[in-house]
Amino acid sequence: MSLKKACIYGAGAIGGWLGVSLAKAGCELSAVARGQTLAALQQNGLTLVHGDQRETVAVRAAQDPAALGVQDVVVIAVKAPAMPEVAKQIAPLIGPQTLVLTAMNGVPWWFLAGGVDASLQGLQLQTVDPGGEIAHAIPTSQVIGSVVHASCSLDAPGVVRCHFGNSIIVGEPMAAAGARPTERLLALAELLRQGALEVKLSEHIQREVWYKLWGNMTMNPVSAITGATTDKILGDELVRNFITAVMLEAKEIGARIGLPIADSPQDRHQVTLKLGGFKTSMLQDVEAGKPVELDALVGAVREMGALCGMATPCTDALLGLTRLRAQQLGLYPAPKH
């Protein structure tokens, strides 16, 4: 399978990191961007800074996807609140053979397409894709899911700094249990390896997404409410106990929908503490005045709990408090009356 043309939709930190990798692998790279990012990419290309190393690659950037045409690979690396707008614009990039690689936080719109309990398969999560508009615009059969393990930030528009981590897990959302990797998945993995990334293939990408979410769904919103870094959040016994209670609810939901987690919340706390104190992505969004990814991180978990008949009082409290805080800041839609 030939993968020569690649487009990044969302040329922020993670999108830029992946874009440089694809360009290094030999792809003709393009990007959908706007504002300062568009101007920077058109003038200076896309730059990745890692320690003392600095790499710049050529990129064809445009605001209108129609100017870029059909691609072999489209990487979607936007925050979840931006997806409805992406869905409206993305059609010119997607042909019958285009692979759509999602590199996003939280529960994606394709999450229930496969890899979960049969009673939920094929359902559409209203919290992340109300009315199924995203699924209609982006064929799930062409999606490759991913979980990124890299910490990146923007030094400036079009300039990505990689702090630590250089790996990505990729998998087919609709893969049957025990199925061999598809030709297209192997081709994409090899392409990313040629771009100097560490790539792992997953037979069950939903499980990888769920496990990463299990930590993010608490630390992110609690940091948005409190303004505290992760070490301070876990250093407060009462807050840590509340986070543990939310994680136990999510762990039970996972067990019911076919995504069991072997670890305890305490195990995950220790992993987070080893990273040192840092600001979560949601806290960074709040401080920057950007919309928060609350539905993909917490709302979808609550919805899946409801779908399998489970009460989630602690998750409900976390969602309600964070939602109200974000609404007060104008970073989450106000309730409709």
N, C-alpha and C positions, 0 to 999 in steps of 0.2 A: 504494500500500500504506500503510495507516494504522498508525502506530506511536505509540501514546498512553500505554501502560502499560509501565513499565520497572522491573526489579528487579535489584539488585546482590546477588550471592551472594559474600560476601567483601568487607566494607566496610573494607578496609585502605587503604593509601596509593593504589595504582593504582585499586582499586575505587571509592574515594571520589572520586578525580579524575574518573573517567568518570561517576560518579553525578551530580556537580554539573553536568557538561556536559549530561547527559540532562535534568536538571531545568530548566536554562536554556533548552533547546530546546523546553520545553513539556510534557514527559512528566510523568505522575503517577508519582512515584518511590517505590519501596519498597526495603527491604533485609532480607535474612536476616542476623541477627547474634545474638550472645549475650554474656553477662557485662557487662563495663564498656562495651563498644561499644554493645550494645543499650540500656543505660540512658542513655548519652550521646546517642544518636540520638533516643530517645523524648523526652528532656528538652530538648535543644538544637538538634536538626536536624543537618544535615551541613554542615561548613564547609570552604572551600578558601582557603588563604592563599597569595598570590603577590606577593612584594615587599611593597609597602605596601597592596595590595588585600586585602580580606577579604570573601568572599561566603558567605552561609549560605542553604541551601535546605531546604524542608520535605521530610521523608521519613517514610514509614510503616514502622516497623521492627518485626519480630517474630522470635522464635526458631523458630517452626514455619512452614514455607512454606505449609502448608494455610490459615493465617490470611490469606495475601495473595492466593491464587488465581491463575488463569491470567494470564500476562503476554504482551505483544507482543514484548518484548525481555528476555532474561535475560542479564546479564553475569556470567560466572564469572571471578572474580579472586582465587582462593585459591592457596596453594602446592600443588604436586603431591601431597605426602603426604596432603593433606586430601580429595583427590578421591573415594576410595572411600566416605567418609562422605557427601559431597555427593550422590553417585550414589544413595545409599539414601533421601535426603530430598527430592530436587528435583522429583519427579513432579508435585506439585500446581501447580507454576509453568508447566508446559509443556503447551500445547495443540497441535493439529495445525498451526497457522500460526506458532507462537512461534519467533523467531530466538534462537539461543543463541550469544552472542559470547564467545569465550574470550580472556582477556587474562592469559596465564600465561607463566612462563619455561620454557625447555627444550622437549623434544619432547612434544607433546600426544598423547592417546590416538588421535586421528583422523588422525595424520600419514601413514599409509600408505593412506588411503582413496582417494587420487588424487594426481596430480602427481609420481609417482615411477616408476621402472622397472616395467614390466608384471609382472615376476617377483615383485615385492613387493606390488603393489596388492591391497588387501583383507586382507592379513595383520594380525594384532593383535600389538602389541608387549607381551610379557609383563612387561617391566620397568616399564611405566607403566600397564598395564591387565591384570593377571593374571586369566585366565578371561573377559575381555571384559565384565566387569560394568558398567564405565562406558559402553562403547559400547551396551550393552543398555538402559541407563537414559536415555541422551541420544541420540536419533536423529542419526546423522552427517549425514543429509540436511537437518537443520535447523541445523547448525552453521555459523557464520561465524568464520573464523580471524583473528587479528590479531597484529601486532607493535607494541608500544608503544615510542615514543621520547620518554620523559619521565622525569625523576628526581624522585620524590616520597617524602616520609616523613611519619610521623605526629607532630604536636606533642603530641597527646593523643587518646584515643579519640574518633572522629568529627571530628577536626580534621586536615586534610591540608595539608601544605606542599609546593608545587611549586617545585623549585629551578631547573630548566632543562628545556627541551624541552616541546613541546605538540603532538606529532603522533602519528598512529596509521596503520598500514597495515592494510587489511582485504581479505579475499579469500575465495572459495569453495573449501573443501578438495577438492571433487569436480569442479572446473571442468575442462573439456576444453581442451587446448592451443588458443590462439587464439580461444576463445569470448568472445562479448560479455558485458559485465557483466549480471548478472541484475537484474530489477526490484527484488527485495528488497535486493540489495547496494547498488544506487544509492539506495534509500530510506534505508537505514541510514547510508550515507555522508553524505547530505544532512542527516539528523537530527543527526549528530555535528558537522557543520560549523555548523549552527544553534546548537549549544552552544559555539561558538568554538574548536573543535579544528581543526588542520590534518590533513586526511584524504587519503590516497593509496590508490587502488584497485590491487590486484595481480592479475594474471592467473595468478599462480603463488605462492600464499601459502606453500607448503612451502619454496620457495627463500628467501623472506624469513625464515622461522623458522630455517632451517638456517644462514643467514649470521649472524644474531644469536647463535645457539647457538655458532657457531664460536669466538667470543671468550669467551662466558660459561663454556663447558664446562671451560676451564682456569683462568682467573683465580679463579673462585668456589671450586673445591675447594682450590687451592693456598693461597688466603687462609685457608680453614678449617683447614688443617693448620698453617700457619705463624703465623697471627695478623697477617700483614703487610698493609699497604696496597698498592695496585696499583703505585705508583711504585717501592717497594722490591722487589717481586716481579720486575718487569721490569728493575730496576737490578742484579740479581744475574745474572751471565753464565751460571752453571751452571743456575740455575732457568729463566732465559729460554730456554736451549737445550733444556731438557726440555719446556717448554711448546710450543716450536716443533715438536718431534718429535711430540707429541700432535696438534697442529694439522695436521701433514702426514698423519698417519693418517686424521684426520677428513676432510681434503680429498680423499683418495683414495676413502674410502667415499662421499662426496658424488658424485664423478665416476662411480662404479659404479652408483649408484642414481638417476641423472638429475638431480642437484643440484650441478653444477660450480661452483666458486668461482674467479674470475679472480685475486683478490689472493693475495699471498704472506703467510705468517705475519708477516714483518717489516713489511709494510704495515699489518696489523692492530695490531701492537704500537705503531706510531706514532700511530694513532688513539686508542688507550687512553691513551698517555702525554700526549696533548694535553688530556685531561680532568683531569690533575693526580692527585695521590695521593688515593685514596678507599677506603673499606671496601666490599667487595662485599656483595651481599645475603646471601650464604651466611655470610660472616663475621659480619654483623649478627645472623643467626639463631643462630649458635653462641654469640655473646656474650649473647644474650637467652634461651638455653636452649630454642630452638624446633627442631622436626625439620628436617633438611636435605633439599633437593631433589636428592639425588644421583642417583636413578634417572632422572629426567627430563633431567638435564644430562649425565651420563656413562654410566650403565648402558644407556640406550637407544642411544647411539652404538656401544657395544661390541656390543650385540645386533644392530644393523644390519650391523656388520662381519662378525659370524658368519653372518648370513643371506646375505651375498654372498661367503662363503668367504675372508674376509681376516683374517689374524692382526693383532692390535692390542696388542703387548707394552707400549707406553708408556701407552696408554689403560688397559690392565689394571692397570698399576702405580699410576696415578693413582686409579683407582676403588678398588683394594684399600687403599691407604694412607688415603684420605679416609674410606672406609667404616669402617675400624678405629678411626680417630680419633673419628668420630661415635658409634660403638658404645660406646667408652669413656666418652663424655660422656652416654650415654643418649639420643642424638638420632637414632638409626637402629636399626631392629630388629636384635636379636641373632640370630646364626645359629641355625637350628633343628637339633637333633640327634636 
